[in-house]
């Protein structure tokens, strides 16, 4: 007696899904081999190995197109729903992510050719350590996707900040060497390698997000993985920066952390600021002027806003990847004329800060969405 036709249909679906999984696994293996070989070519000054990575990119591109075609055929043939549909949609995105990572491997390999004749390569060991962590993230993300393991995928997202910290430190060292050298060739080439390694980690997080989507239906795209930390800096931290911090806390959504500090903090808050902010419905009486050391290191912040020319000049160097702004806001506590004019000065500063803080928050939210789209 013949088996019911639905059994054959089920077997065909599982067969086609299995083919897609195997091809994607092979794709990930090729990409990871390309990454490992590209870094090994730098470590061993091996031009031949570097050229093999460049040639391997053609195979990766061909496989990317093949997997994309398989996914399209699956959609047409089986019209999947629920988990199967999520898996195919996510596979298309993961396939594209892997192809782009293959491009990064090729770019690293081309720089390995340049570096093969150069013995002195600053920060290479730390860069290799960062590469190992980034590539580990990718391996873990792909395994999470293929195995449907959302917990493993979540672990990948937790490693991203470690890579960001390493990237910032290495970039600063390469971009600002201790001894000035007229030849910037080597730092420039190494910065190119560093950028691609950091991007591998970013795209590994994208793969992990697709793994979570495929396994649980949760959409994590455009969700910030880390809080955005903003510092308002002036001289005394008794008027403008305190006002800016209070305004920002009222306006911002979640995932923002605001701090304020002074380059030479006062002993207490300005009484006029306390009174004015109370009239605005904001009690800052428990605040106190703080030095930068009281709120953290400059490296801890994504955005540093200096509120005067003096604060800008005294501000420590803002790290790579962070944004530095100078607003040069008037200090209303310096106005000592009539009470009406003093009140107007505080109001003008408050309004200017309110407008600029609101624009800053909108810009940061928009920049985050654009960054995730580019990734």
Beta strands, then each sheet from edge to edge (+ up, - down):
strand 1: 228-234
strand 2: 256-262
strand 3: 303-306
strand 4: 323-326
sheet 1: 2+ 1+ 3+ 4+
end
